[in-house]
Amino acid sequence: MVVNLNSLRVIRMAELTEKVALQPSTVYALVQAGKFPVPFKIAPGGRASGWLLSDIEDWMRSRADQGGNHE
């Protein structure tokens, strides 16, 4: 069985903003608007949140597929 380790990799806000070239406030606004993947708590009851890298890559691909359409 082949497992893509990137699909299981969790990234935090610092790496996310570098990857998608958006400020944290923009990321959170997009999450609130339902236009960006929702972060999850890394540890139950903990404060740290993150995103699966595969979800972010899928979002970036969908944005690229839309081309100039910003809706």
C-alpha positions in Angstrom: 0.0 0.0 0.0 1.4 3.4 -1.0 0.7 6.3 1.3 1.2 9.9 0.2 2.8 11.4 3.3 1.8 14.9 2.2 -1.8 14.0 2.5 -1.3 13.4 6.2 0.9 16.4 6.8 -0.5 19.2 9.1 0.6 22.8 8.5 0.1 25.7 10.9 -0.7 29.3 10.1 3.0 30.4 9.6 3.5 27.9 6.9 0.0 28.3 5.4 0.4 32.0 4.9 3.7 31.5 3.2 2.2 28.8 0.9 -0.9 30.7 -0.1 0.5 34.2 0.0 -2.4 35.5 2.2 -2.4 37.3 5.6 -3.9 35.4 8.5 -6.8 37.9 8.7 -7.6 37.1 5.0 -7.4 33.4 5.7 -9.8 33.7 8.6 -12.2 35.9 6.6 -12.2 33.3 3.8 -12.9 30.5 6.3 -15.8 32.5 7.8 -17.2 33.0 4.3 -16.9 29.3 3.5 -14.3 29.9 0.8 -11.3 28.3 2.5 -10.8 25.0 4.3 -11.6 25.1 8.0 -8.7 24.4 10.4 -9.0 21.7 13.0 -7.6 21.3 16.5 -4.4 19.3 16.4 -4.8 17.9 19.9 -8.2 17.4 21.6 -8.8 20.3 24.0 -5.6 22.0 22.8 -5.2 25.5 21.4 -3.1 24.6 18.3 -5.0 24.4 15.0 -3.8 23.4 11.6 -4.8 22.3 8.1 -4.0 19.1 6.2 -1.6 20.1 3.4 -3.6 18.0 0.9 -6.7 20.2 1.7 -4.7 23.4 1.0 -3.2 22.0 -2.2 -6.7 21.0 -3.4 -7.9 24.6 -2.6 -5.0 26.1 -4.5 -5.6 23.8 -7.5 -9.3 24.8 -7.5 -8.3 28.5 -7.5 -5.9 27.9 -10.3 -8.6 26.0 -12.3 -10.9 29.0 -11.9 -8.3 31.2 -13.6 -9.3 34.9 -13.5 -12.8 34.1 -12.1 -12.7 35.3 -8.5 -16.1 34.2 -7.4 
